[in-house]
Amino acid sequence: MATKRARHYTEILIERGIVSPDQLTEAEQMARQSDMKLPDALARLGYASAEDVAKAMAAQHGLEYIKLADVTVPTAVIELVPESVARENAILPLGEDDGQLRVVVSDPDDFETFEKLRFILNRPIVPVLAPRDMIVEAINRHYGQTVGESADTMLQEFTDTAIDFTEAEEQRISGQEQIDESAAPIVRLVHLLISEAVNLRASDIHVEPFEDRIRIRYRIDGILVERDSPPKRLQGALLSRIKILSRLDIAERRRTQDGRIKITVGDKELDLRVSVIPTNHGQSVVMRILDKDNIKIGLRELGFDEEAYRIFKGLIARPNGIILVTGPTGSGKTTSLYAALNELNTPDRKIITAEDPVEYYLPGINQVEIKHSIGLDFARVIRAMLRQAPNVILVGEMRDLETAQMGIQASLTGHLVFSTLHTNDAPSAVTRLVDMGVPAYLVASSVVAIMAQRLVRVICRKCKEPYTPSEAALANVGITPEMAATASFARGKGCTSCGHSGYRGRLGIFELMLMSSKVRELTFNEAPATEIRKVAVSEGMKTLYVDGLSKVCRGITTVEEVARVAKLEEQF
């Protein structure tokens, strides 16, 4: 016996008298010619509303149709789906029943999205139908953003319209003073992107051009998160607007450029450091968001345990010597050094810094920006600094032999010198200086301590919950039964406050190596970093990994997070 064929939604529309066969043929022709979906063509011609089509699709597939304007979804259900997932796929959770999640969708035939949602949410999906624009409005209502105030919404507007802003905007924004903020779409879009990034606590905004799209990503708590992409045709206008704000040359497309943007978001005054580099498909932009609140952090808030805090505070009170902070880019070195300078910033001390560039302006501290274009490099600035009779000197980075030698000279003549190096751990900094060409005896006599650091994400306080890992899992990461007995393990469930990541904010893990007599002797003899490490650990140095595990046992972060930034073998 033949199975009865399910009626197509277009047949249902005709049966219900909403559209005629001729109108349907006209809409199908328009959809083919304009490369749009048939429901959009029907709506564009005025033959069938989005609601009519959604009801017919629901009848075709035997699904429930829902009028979202009358529905309020509980917060607990909304928190089951991250906002980014809801917006990217135009879906809204309605409720949970027997482990299944009822989700409002606009296209019942989009099986790819269903499979993606099943994977992301780790549960079966029961689709319910509603028009796309109603779903978007409900998302804005339930996730706390209003239409027109969201960057995602605006990008959708750009995507849905065929207007090409590229050339027009590039011409219009060349005269910044004539811009009407309410009328210039690109102006509003850039402002919304920056505002959204600030509200999401992002440290960087990445605008990356590719062959067929522009990718926008925010770095939140050290992790890159992709947002909705603007259409490729907006590339020129978007870049021009950013360059105008940064006071960069719009016409220059072949060279790298650096600039700054001063902007007010809400009641915050922010500096954005802008870097532009040419790529195969256009110019890539990174905007580093410099929030002045970040430098108000004290030594206590950095993440030191009691012993490390006591030792470090004693070190920065010394009258002379070099204190080095090491770690990769984005590991919090600048924040730690600024916290130390703020601690030392008293009327009886003169502090001078040499930075490339000056990220934050500190009241009461003399800050000099390196300008290589005019020959104002680190070595020359340090040489001039010494004639200013400072007590404390900060050298942004010891990049070369001359800078390192000048820094060492400053420390040997009675100055306390802070600086940074790009090494993976504290012992490697010793061998790095020797490799640069600094005599080993000078390193041994001038350096008083080296601190390596990384940043780990902190478990979100709002959704934090205790849990007990298995013994095997603990053994794999080096946590002994004795450590586990007194530990308070925790993890984040994920909520709207942390973007459903389970983490909110970051904290430092540290490896503080003091230059003891044994370590100095090894340095003098140019011993390898592994040997220096063994001696330092035997004398009580906590490695990055061990410090990270102590924060895991205190319920501050997770094993996965520590393993992401530090290696297990580092504890040995």
QUILINUR-V550701 format. One record per residue. N is the residue number from 1. SS is DSSP state (@ for helix, = for strand, . for the rest). NEAR is the number of other C-alpha atoms within 8 Angstrom. Layout:
# QUILINUR-V550701
{{N	SS	NEAR} {N	SS	NEAR}}
This chain:
# QUILINUR-V550701
{{1	.	2} {2	.	3} {3	.	4} {4	.	4} {5	.	4} {6	.	6} {7	.	7} {8	.	8} {9	@	11} {10	@	8} {11	@	8} {12	@	12} {13	@	13} {14	@	11} {15	@	7} {16	.	7} {17	.	7} {18	.	10} {19	.	11} {20	.	8} {21	@	7} {22	@	6} {23	@	9} {24	@	11} {25	@	8} {26	@	8} {27	@	12} {28	@	10} {29	@	8} {30	@	10} {31	@	13} {32	@	8} {33	@	6} {34	@	6} {35	.	6} {36	.	9} {37	.	7} {38	@	9} {39	@	9} {40	@	10} {41	@	13} {42	@	13} {43	@	11} {44	@	7} {45	@	8} {46	.	7} {47	.	10} {48	.	12} {49	.	9} {50	@	10} {51	@	8} {52	@	10} {53	@	12} {54	@	13} {55	@	11} {56	@	12} {57	@	12} {58	@	13} {59	@	10} {60	@	12} {61	@	8} {62	.	6} {63	.	10} {64	.	7} {65	=	10} {66	.	7} {67	.	7} {68	@	9} {69	@	6} {70	@	5} {71	.	6} {72	.	5} {73	.	10} {74	.	6} {75	@	6} {76	@	6} {77	@	12} {78	@	14} {79	.	11} {80	.	9} {81	.	12} {82	.	11} {83	@	9} {84	@	7} {85	@	9} {86	@	12} {87	@	11} {88	@	7} {89	@	7} {90	.	11} {91	.	14} {92	=	13} {93	=	13} {94	=	11} {95	=	9} {96	=	9} {97	=	7} {98	.	4} {99	.	7} {100	=	10} {101	=	13} {102	=	13} {103	=	13} {104	=	13} {105	=	15} {106	.	12} {107	.	6} {108	.	11} {109	.	4} {110	.	7} {111	@	7} {112	@	6} {113	@	8} {114	@	9} {115	@	8} {116	@	8} {117	@	10} {118	@	11} {119	@	8} {120	@	6} {121	@	8} {122	.	7} {123	.	9} {124	.	8} {125	=	11} {126	=	8} {127	=	10} {128	=	12} {129	=	17} {130	.	16} {131	.	11} {132	@	9} {133	@	6} {134	@	10} {135	@	16} {136	@	11} {137	@	9} {138	@	11} {139	@	12} {140	@	11} {141	@	9} {142	@	10} {143	.	8} {144	.	6} {145	.	9} {146	.	8} {147	.	8} {148	.	7} {149	.	9} {150	.	11} {151	@	11} {152	@	9} {153	@	10} {154	@	11} {155	@	13} {156	@	8} {157	@	8} {158	@	11} {159	@	9} {160	@	6} {161	.	6} {162	.	6} {163	.	5} {164	.	8} {165	.	9} {166	@	11} {167	@	9} {168	@	8} {169	@	11} {170	@	12} {171	@	7} {172	@	9} {173	.	11} {174	.	7} {175	.	7} {176	@	8} {177	@	4} {178	@	5} {179	.	10} {180	.	6} {181	.	8} {182	.	6} {183	.	6} {184	.	10} {185	@	8} {186	@	10} {187	@	9} {188	@	10} {189	@	11} {190	@	11} {191	@	8} {192	@	11} {193	@	9} {194	@	9} {195	@	9} {196	@	10} {197	@	13} {198	@	11} {199	@	7} {200	.	7} {201	.	8} {202	=	13} {203	=	14} {204	=	12} {205	=	15} {206	=	12} {207	=	11} {208	=	10} {209	=	13} {210	.	10} {211	.	5} {212	.	5} {213	.	10} {214	=	13} {215	=	14} {216	=	12} {217	=	11} {218	=	14} {219	=	12} {220	=	12} {221	.	11} {222	.	8} {223	=	6} {224	=	8} {225	=	8} {226	=	8} {227	.	10} {228	.	9} {229	.	9} {230	.	11} {231	.	11} {232	@	8} {233	@	8} {234	@	11} {235	@	11} {236	@	10} {237	@	13} {238	@	10} {239	@	10} {240	@	11} {241	@	13} {242	@	9} {243	@	11} {244	@	13} {245	@	9} {246	@	10} {247	.	8} {248	.	10} {249	.	7} {250	.	8} {251	.	4} {252	.	6} {253	.	7} {254	.	5} {255	.	7} {256	.	8} {257	=	8} {258	=	9} {259	=	10} {260	=	11} {261	=	10} {262	=	8} {263	=	8} {264	=	8} {265	=	9} {266	.	4} {267	.	5} {268	=	6} {269	=	9} {270	=	12} {271	=	11} {272	=	12} {273	=	13} {274	=	13} {275	=	11} {276	=	11} {277	=	10} {278	=	11} {279	=	8} {280	.	5} {281	.	7} {282	=	8} {283	=	12} {284	=	12} {285	=	12} {286	=	11} {287	=	11} {288	=	10} {289	=	13} {290	=	12} {291	.	9} {292	@	8} {293	@	6} {294	@	8} {295	@	10} {296	@	7} {297	.	10} {298	.	10} {299	@	11} {300	@	7} {301	@	7} {302	@	10} {303	.	8} {304	.	13} {305	.	6} {306	@	6} {307	@	7} {308	@	9} {309	@	11} {310	@	8} {311	@	8} {312	@	8} {313	@	8} {314	@	8} {315	@	9} {316	@	9} {317	.	7} {318	.	8} {319	.	8} {320	.	11} {321	=	14} {322	=	15} {323	=	13} {324	=	12} {325	=	14} {326	=	17} {327	.	14} {328	.	9} {329	.	6} {330	.	6} {331	.	9} {332	.	11} {333	@	12} {334	@	6} {335	@	10} {336	@	10} {337	@	10} {338	@	9} {339	@	13} {340	@	11} {341	@	9} {342	@	8} {343	@	9} {344	@	9} {345	.	11} {346	.	6} {347	.	5} {348	.	4} {349	.	10} {350	.	11} {351	=	13} {352	=	13} {353	=	12} {354	=	16} {355	=	13} {356	.	8} {357	.	6} {358	.	10} {359	.	6} {360	.	7} {361	.	6} {362	.	6} {363	.	4} {364	.	5} {365	.	10} {366	=	7} {367	=	11} {368	=	10} {369	=	9} {370	.	12} {371	=	9} {372	@	7} {373	@	5} {374	@	5} {375	.	6} {376	=	10} {377	.	9} {378	@	10} {379	@	9} {380	@	8} {381	@	12} {382	@	13} {383	@	9} {384	@	8} {385	@	10} {386	@	9} {387	@	6} {388	@	6} {389	.	7} {390	.	12} {391	.	11} {392	=	12} {393	=	13} {394	=	12} {395	=	15} {396	.	10} {397	.	8} {398	.	11} {399	.	7} {400	.	7} {401	@	10} {402	@	7} {403	@	12} {404	@	12} {405	@	9} {406	@	11} {407	@	12} {408	@	12} {409	@	8} {410	@	12} {411	@	14} {412	@	10} {413	.	7} {414	.	10} {415	.	14} {416	=	16} {417	=	15} {418	=	13} {419	=	13} {420	=	12} {421	=	12} {422	.	8} {423	.	11} {424	.	9} {425	.	12} {426	@	14} {427	@	12} {428	@	10} {429	@	12} {430	@	11} {431	@	12} {432	@	9} {433	@	11} {434	@	12} {435	@	7} {436	@	8} {437	.	7} {438	.	12} {439	.	7} {440	@	11} {441	@	8} {442	@	9} {443	@	15} {444	@	12} {445	@	8} {446	@	11} {447	=	12} {448	=	11} {449	=	12} {450	=	16} {451	=	14} {452	=	14} {453	=	16} {454	=	14} {455	=	11} {456	=	12} {457	=	13} {458	=	11} {459	=	16} {460	.	14} {461	.	7} {462	.	6} {463	.	10} {464	=	12} {465	=	8} {466	=	8} {467	.	7} {468	.	6} {469	.	7} {470	.	6} {471	@	7} {472	@	6} {473	@	8} {474	@	11} {475	@	9} {476	@	7} {477	@	8} {478	.	7} {479	.	10} {480	.	8} {481	@	7} {482	@	6} {483	@	9} {484	@	10} {485	@	6} {486	.	7} {487	.	9} {488	.	9} {489	.	13} {490	=	15} {491	=	13} {492	=	13} {493	.	10} {494	.	13} {495	.	13} {496	@	9} {497	@	8} {498	@	11} {499	.	10} {500	.	13} {501	.	10} {502	.	15} {503	=	12} {504	=	13} {505	=	9} {506	=	9} {507	=	10} {508	=	12} {509	=	13} {510	=	13} {511	=	14} {512	=	13} {513	=	11} {514	=	8} {515	.	12} {516	.	6} {517	@	6} {518	@	8} {519	@	11} {520	@	11} {521	@	9} {522	@	10} {523	@	15} {524	@	11} {525	.	7} {526	.	9} {527	.	9} {528	.	7} {529	@	10} {530	@	7} {531	@	8} {532	@	13} {533	@	9} {534	@	9} {535	@	10} {536	@	12} {537	@	10} {538	@	7} {539	.	6} {540	.	6} {541	.	10} {542	.	11} {543	.	12} {544	@	15} {545	@	13} {546	@	9} {547	@	12} {548	@	10} {549	@	11} {550	@	8} {551	@	10} {552	@	13} {553	@	13} {554	.	9} {555	.	13} {556	.	10} {557	.	14} {558	.	12} {559	@	9} {560	@	6} {561	@	10} {562	@	13} {563	@	10} {564	@	7} {565	@	9} {566	.	10} {567	.	9} {568	@	9} {569	@	5} {570	@	9} {571	@	10} {572	.	4}}
